[in-house]
Amino acid sequence: MQVDEVQSFILQKLEKELPAYLSYHNANHTRNVIQYTKDLAISENISANDQDLLVTAAIFHDAGFVETYLGHEQVSCKMAQTFLPRFGYTTGEIDRVCLLIMATRIPQKPRDELAEILCDADVYYLGTEGYQSMAENLYQELHAIGIVKNRERWMQQQVQFLRVHHFFTDEARNRLSSMQMQNLHALQHEALSDRSVTGHLDFQFSDLILIIAGVLSAGFSLNKFLVPNNFFDGGITGISLLISEIYKSKLAYVIVISNLPFVLMGAYTINRRFATKTLFCVALLGLALYFIPLRAATGDRLLISIFGGFFLGVGIGLTMRAGCALDGIEVLALYTWRRTSFTISEIILALNVLIFTIAGFHFGLDKALYSMLTYFTASKTIDYVVEGIEAYTGVTIISGKSEIIKSRLVNELGRGITVYKGERGFLPGKFEMYNDCDIIFTIITRLELRKLKNLVIEVDPNAFIFANTIKEASGGIIKRRHIH
């Protein structure tokens, strides 16, 4: 085995052919991994022959970057199979080198002592004082190709990686584990400082803008469409409108008083922060109703039903996106749902049926029916404002190139995946022909569907993809709305 000649040949190739944006996975990284591999192998008393195999694997482990970023390990193996025979390597030795290269794929899964040494050498920087500069190089690289979108997300990923990573060999643990923990603590402190200085203020300001816009939209709907024309809505807003009409009370006061019990209920059922923001939101709505002139924008019943519901829905939806509720019926439904066998939708439906029945008896069937149209319009508008951009879609992917697709879904889209073991084939006339496959399932937002399809087709044009709407999703690493 002509290890020195192989090293000189591959390093020259990396210097010439690696893309300029590879600020981390460059020739210097390969040189470092080679040196760390030699040091660890000597400390672990590895035989001379195995050391040569290890160093050869270190030389080739990232060579595949000259052709591709994702799935570079497979390309590295092919390069080893192509070039090593001319440097005196046997087929068995090349196969072993390839197994070592594949062990470095993240998440690392070494199966023997040699693979453990190479894996530790590949991420040696995690336990060194030079961690920050190396991590910055890696961030710049991943950001350049779009795998990491921003520094905040990168910091979250690094904290998680440092927290769960462990070195495999005794020598690496003794050398590096202590410094790895110091790097983790420093990174956590930096992340906490960034959030306390910038994130909290931006969050509060954006919520305030949404609340003000939502309150103005809802107040415009009530005082320009619904109240002057004796129209109603569902929920606590509908109850407030009924009380205001029946007892000739000022809606600005009634709607605040009607929501107060549900603000207190929200503090108990959800959290105090939600209740505080909701109280502010409802009080602001009371002020808006008090100062916005009570004058009908139109007398057309159909326009009243549609646009009254639309502006009310926009208002409620915007405040929900800000993390509070302009209408307390959802809090009531959530509170009742936890103590009964009924679903939240069934509880809300029952309450609204009661509201529209009372409205029908007091103000006529036609007003009740038009008010139901208002409620329907408002509900659909709320759905769009709250979920329209981030509606979840479940996607199932079956492909013969599932390894690359899994990597890109996680690293490029930032999505968690679930993998089912299945079988593919069973075609007409070839029923007996089938093979094992990974069935990939993930949840994305609706606007990401086209991006996902393009990503999968780029890897495997023959991949089978199907999607279905997810009505509700939580947990995992899906994007979470902070409504409650």
C-alpha positions in Angstrom: 0.0 0.0 0.0 1.6 3.3 -1.1 -0.1 5.5 1.4 2.1 8.6 1.0 1.7 8.6 -2.8 -2.1 8.2 -2.4 -2.2 11.2 0.1 -0.2 13.4 -2.2 -2.4 12.5 -5.2 -5.7 13.1 -3.5 -4.7 16.3 -1.7 -3.6 17.8 -5.0 -6.9 16.8 -6.5 -8.8 18.4 -3.6 -6.8 21.6 -3.9 -7.6 21.9 -7.6 -11.2 20.6 -7.8 -13.1 21.4 -4.6 -15.6 24.2 -4.9 -14.5 27.6 -3.5 -17.6 27.8 -1.1 -16.3 24.8 0.9 -14.9 26.8 3.8 -14.9 23.7 6.1 -14.7 20.5 4.0 -11.6 21.6 2.2 -8.1 20.1 1.8 -7.0 21.5 5.2 -9.8 19.6 6.8 -8.6 16.4 5.2 -5.1 17.1 6.3 -6.3 17.6 9.9 -8.3 14.4 9.9 -5.3 12.5 8.5 -3.2 13.8 11.4 -5.8 13.1 14.1 -6.3 9.6 12.7 -2.6 8.9 12.9 -2.4 10.2 16.5 -5.4 8.3 17.7 -4.4 5.1 16.0 -0.9 5.2 17.6 -2.5 5.9 21.1 -4.9 3.0 20.6 -2.1 0.6 19.6 -3.4 -0.2 16.2 -1.3 -2.4 14.0 0.8 -0.9 11.2 -1.3 -2.5 8.4 -4.6 -1.3 10.0 -3.0 2.2 10.4 -2.4 2.3 6.7 -6.0 1.4 6.0 -7.2 4.0 8.5 -5.1 6.8 7.0 -6.2 5.8 3.5 -9.8 6.1 4.6 -9.1 9.5 6.1 -7.5 10.6 2.8 -10.6 9.6 0.8 -13.4 10.2 3.4 -14.4 13.7 1.9 -13.0 13.3 -1.6 -16.5 12.9 -2.9 -17.1 16.6 -2.4 -15.4 17.3 -5.7 -18.6 15.9 -7.3 -21.5 16.3 -4.9 -22.3 17.6 -1.4 -25.1 15.3 -0.3 -24.2 11.6 -0.5 -20.5 12.4 -0.9 -19.5 9.3 1.0 -20.7 7.0 -1.8 -18.7 9.1 -4.3 -15.7 8.9 -2.1 -16.0 5.1 -2.1 -16.2 5.0 -5.9 -13.1 7.2 -6.1 -11.3 4.8 -3.8 -12.3 1.9 -5.9 -11.1 3.7 -9.0 -7.7 5.0 -7.8 -6.5 2.6 -5.1 -5.7 -0.4 -7.3 -2.9 1.6 -9.1 -1.3 2.2 -5.6 -1.1 -1.5 -4.7 -4.3 -2.0 -2.8 -6.1 -5.3 -3.0 -9.9 -5.7 -3.5 -10.3 -6.7 0.2 -8.3 -3.7 1.4 -10.4 -1.3 -0.8 -13.6 -2.8 0.5 -12.5 -2.2 4.1 -11.5 1.3 3.3 -15.0 1.9 1.9 -16.6 0.6 5.0 -14.6 3.0 7.1 -15.5 5.9 4.8 -19.3 5.1 5.1 -19.0 5.0 8.9 -18.3 8.8 8.9 -21.8 9.6 7.6 -23.8 11.6 10.1 -25.2 10.2 12.3 -22.0 8.3 12.8 -22.4 4.5 13.2 -18.9 2.9 13.6 -19.0 -0.9 13.8 -15.4 -1.6 14.8 -12.4 0.0 16.5 -10.9 1.4 13.3 -14.2 3.0 12.3 -14.5 4.6 15.8 -11.0 6.1 15.4 -11.9 7.6 12.0 -15.2 9.0 13.2 -13.5 10.6 16.2 -10.9 12.2 14.0 -13.5 13.5 11.6 -15.2 15.6 14.4 -12.1 16.1 16.5 -12.6 19.9 16.4 -15.6 19.6 18.7 -13.3 19.1 21.7 -10.7 21.7 20.8 -10.1 25.4 21.6 -10.4 26.0 17.9 -14.0 24.9 17.9 -15.5 28.3 17.3 -13.5 29.2 14.2 -14.1 25.7 12.7 -17.8 25.9 13.5 -18.0 29.3 11.9 -16.4 27.9 8.7 -18.9 25.1 8.6 -21.8 27.6 9.1 -20.6 29.7 6.2 -20.4 26.6 4.0 -23.8 25.3 4.9 -25.4 28.8 4.7 -23.8 29.3 1.2 -25.6 26.2 -0.2 -28.9 26.8 1.6 -28.8 23.9 4.1 -28.8 26.3 7.1 -31.0 29.4 6.7 -29.9 31.6 9.5 -27.5 31.8 12.4 -30.1 31.3 15.1 -31.1 27.9 13.6 -27.5 27.0 13.2 -26.8 27.7 16.9 -29.8 25.6 17.9 -28.4 22.7 15.8 -24.9 23.0 17.2 -26.1 23.1 20.8 -28.1 19.9 20.1 -25.2 18.2 18.3 -22.7 19.1 21.1 -25.1 17.9 23.7 -25.7 14.4 22.3 -22.4 13.7 20.6 -20.0 11.3 22.3 -16.5 10.3 21.2 -16.1 6.6 20.7 -12.5 5.8 21.6 -11.0 6.1 25.1 -8.2 8.3 23.9 -10.5 10.8 22.2 -12.8 10.9 25.3 -9.8 11.6 27.6 -8.4 14.3 25.3 -11.6 16.0 24.1 -14.7 15.5 26.3 -13.9 18.1 28.8 -13.3 20.8 26.2 -16.4 19.7 24.3 -18.5 20.4 27.4 -16.8 23.8 27.8 -17.7 24.6 24.1 -21.3 23.5 24.7 -21.6 25.8 27.8 -20.1 28.7 25.9 -22.5 28.1 23.0 -25.5 27.9 25.3 -24.6 31.1 27.0 -24.2 32.9 23.6 -27.5 31.6 22.4 -29.3 32.7 25.6 -27.7 36.1 25.4 -28.8 36.6 21.8 -32.4 35.7 22.6 -32.6 37.9 25.7 -31.1 40.9 23.8 -33.0 40.7 20.4 -35.5 37.9 20.1 -37.8 38.9 23.0 -38.1 42.5 21.9 -38.8 41.7 18.2 -41.4 39.1 19.3 -43.3 41.6 21.5 -43.3 44.3 18.9 -44.6 42.0 16.1 -47.4 40.8 18.4 -48.4 44.3 19.2 -48.7 45.2 15.5 -50.8 42.1 14.9 -53.1 42.8 17.8 -53.6 46.5 16.8 -54.4 45.5 13.2 -56.7 42.7 14.3 -58.6 44.9 16.8 -59.1 47.6 14.2 -60.4 45.1 11.6 -62.8 43.5 14.1 -64.0 46.9 15.3 -64.5 48.1 11.7 -66.6 44.9 11.0 -68.8 45.3 14.1 -69.5 49.1 13.9 -69.7 49.4 10.1 -71.5 46.1 9.1 -72.9 44.0 11.9 -74.2 46.2 14.7 -76.0 48.9 12.6 -77.8 46.1 10.7 -78.7 43.8 13.6 -76.5 41.0 12.3 -74.8 38.5 14.5 -71.8 36.2 14.7 -71.1 33.0 16.6 -69.0 32.7 19.7 -68.7 35.2 22.5 -68.9 38.0 20.0 -72.3 36.7 19.0 -73.4 36.4 22.6 -72.3 40.0 23.2 -74.2 41.2 20.1 -77.4 39.4 21.3 -77.1 40.9 24.8 -76.4 44.4 23.4 -79.4 44.2 21.1 -81.9 42.7 23.5 -81.0 44.9 26.5 -80.0 48.0 24.4 -76.6 48.1 26.1 -73.4 49.6 24.6 -71.5 46.8 22.8 -68.1 48.3 23.8 -68.9 47.5 27.5 -70.7 44.2 26.9 -68.0 42.6 24.8 -65.3 43.3 27.4 -67.4 42.1 30.3 -68.5 39.0 28.4 -64.9 38.0 27.7 -63.6 38.5 31.2 -64.6 35.1 32.6 -62.9 33.5 29.6 -59.7 35.5 30.2 -59.6 34.1 33.7 -60.4 30.6 32.4 -57.5 31.0 29.9 -55.1 31.8 32.7 -56.1 28.5 34.3 -56.4 26.4 31.1 -53.6 27.7 29.0 -51.2 30.1 30.8 -51.0 33.5 32.4 -49.1 35.1 29.5 -51.9 34.1 27.1 -54.5 35.5 29.5 -52.7 38.8 29.9 -52.4 39.3 26.2 -56.0 38.4 25.7 -57.1 40.9 28.3 -55.1 43.6 26.6 -56.6 42.6 23.3 -60.2 42.6 24.5 -59.8 45.9 26.3 -58.3 47.4 23.1 -61.4 46.1 21.2 -63.7 47.8 23.7 -61.9 51.1 23.0 -62.0 50.6 19.3 -65.8 50.0 19.4 -66.2 53.1 21.6 -64.4 55.4 19.2 -65.2 54.0 15.8 -68.3 55.7 14.5 -71.4 53.5 14.5 -72.6 54.0 10.9 -73.6 51.3 8.4 -71.2 51.0 5.4 -74.0 49.3 3.3 -77.5 48.1 3.6 -77.1 45.1 1.3 -77.7 42.0 3.4 -75.4 39.8 1.3 -72.6 42.3 1.4 -73.1 42.7 5.2 -72.9 38.9 5.7 -69.8 38.4 3.5 -67.7 41.5 4.3 -68.8 41.8 7.9 -67.7 38.2 8.4 -64.5 38.7 6.4 -63.2 41.7 8.4 -64.2 40.1 11.7 -62.4 36.9 10.7 -59.3 38.9 9.7 -59.3 40.6 13.1 -59.8 37.4 15.1 -57.2 35.6 13.0 -54.5 38.2 13.4 -54.9 38.3 17.2 -54.7 34.5 17.2 -51.4 34.7 15.4 -50.2 37.1 18.0 -50.9 34.5 20.7 -54.2 35.6 22.2 -57.9 35.4 21.6 -60.3 38.1 20.6 -63.2 35.7 21.1 -63.3 33.5 24.3 -65.3 30.7 22.8 -62.2 28.6 22.0 -61.0 28.9 25.6 -64.5 27.8 26.8 -64.4 24.9 24.3 -60.9 23.9 25.4 -61.9 24.0 29.1 -65.0 21.9 28.5 -63.2 19.5 26.2 -60.8 18.5 28.9 -63.7 17.6 31.2 -66.1 15.9 28.7 -66.0 13.3 25.9 -67.0 15.9 23.3 -64.5 17.4 20.8 -63.7 21.1 20.6 -65.5 21.4 17.3 -68.7 19.7 18.7 -68.7 22.1 21.7 -68.3 25.2 19.5 -71.0 24.0 17.1 -73.4 23.4 20.0 -72.8 26.9 21.5 -73.3 28.5 18.1 -76.5 26.6 17.3 -77.9 28.0 20.6 -76.8 31.5 19.7 -78.4 31.4 16.2 -81.6 29.8 17.5 -82.1 32.6 20.0 -81.3 35.2 17.3 -83.9 33.5 15.1 -86.6 33.8 17.7 -85.9 37.4 18.6 -85.0 39.0 15.2 -86.5 36.7 12.6 -85.4 33.6 10.6 -83.9 35.6 7.8 -81.5 37.6 10.1 -80.5 34.3 11.7 -79.7 32.7 8.4 -77.7 35.7 7.1 -75.9 35.8 10.5 -75.0 32.1 9.9 -73.4 33.1 6.6 -71.5 35.8 8.5 -70.2 33.2 10.9 -69.2 30.9 8.0 -67.3 33.6 6.3 -65.6 34.7 9.5 -64.6 31.0 10.2 -63.1 30.5 6.8 -61.2 33.8 7.0 -59.8 32.9 10.4 -58.6 29.5 9.0 -56.8 31.3 6.1 -55.3 34.0 8.3 -54.1 31.5 10.9 -53.3 28.4 8.8 -53.4 29.5 5.2 -49.6 30.0 4.8 -48.6 27.2 7.3 -51.3 24.6 6.7 -49.6 21.2 7.2 -49.3 18.5 4.6 -48.2 15.0 5.1 -46.0 13.6 2.4 -45.0 10.0 1.8 -42.1 9.2 -0.5 -41.0 5.8 -1.8 -37.7 5.8 -3.7 -34.7 3.6 -4.4 -32.5 6.5 -3.4 -34.0 7.0 0.0 -30.7 7.7 1.8 -30.0 10.8 -0.2 -33.6 12.0 0.1 -33.6 11.5 3.8 -30.4 13.5 4.2 -31.7 16.4 2.1 -35.1 16.5 3.8 -33.5 16.9 7.2 -30.6 19.1 6.2 -32.1 21.3 3.5 -35.8 21.5 4.5 -35.1 21.2 8.3 -37.8 18.6 8.7 -38.1 15.6 10.9 -38.8 12.4 9.1 -40.2 9.0 10.0 -39.0 5.9 8.1 -41.1 2.8 7.7 -39.5 -0.4 6.4 -41.5 -1.8 3.4 -41.3 -3.6 0.1 -41.5 -2.3 -3.4 -42.2 -4.0 -6.7 -45.1 -6.4 -7.2 -45.7 -5.1 -10.7 -48.3 -6.8 -13.1 -46.5 -9.7 -14.8 -43.6 -9.4 -12.3 -45.4 -10.0 -9.0 -42.6 -12.2 -7.7 -40.0 -9.4 -8.1 -39.7 -7.1 -5.2 -37.1 -5.6 -2.8 -36.9 -3.9 0.6 -37.2 -0.2 0.7 -37.5 2.8 3.1 -40.9 4.5 3.1 -40.3 8.1 4.1 -43.0 10.2 5.8 -42.7 13.9 6.7 -44.9 16.9 7.5 -44.3 20.2 5.7 -46.2 23.4 5.2 -48.3 23.8 2.1 -46.0 26.3 0.4 -43.1 23.9 0.9 -44.7 21.1 -1.2 -43.4 22.3 -4.5 -39.9 22.7 -3.1 -40.0 19.2 -1.6 -41.2 17.6 -4.9 -38.4 19.4 -6.8 -35.9 18.2 -4.3 -37.1 14.5 -4.6 -37.4 14.5 -8.4 -33.9 16.0 -8.6 -32.6 13.0 -6.7 -34.9 10.3 -8.2 -37.2 11.3 -11.1 -39.0 7.9 -10.7 -39.8 8.4 -7.0 -43.4 7.8 -5.9 -44.8 10.8 -3.9 -48.2 11.4 -2.5 -49.5 14.0 -0.1 -52.5 14.5 2.1 -53.8 17.4 4.3 -53.0 17.2 8.0 -55.8 18.9 10.0 -53.7 19.2 13.2 -50.1 18.6 14.1 -47.9 19.3 17.1 -44.6 18.2 18.5 -41.5 17.1 16.6 -39.7 19.8 14.7 -42.6 21.1 12.7 -43.1 24.9 12.7 -45.2 25.7 15.6 -47.6 28.6 15.9 -47.8 30.3 19.3 -51.5 30.9 19.3 -52.0 29.5 22.8 
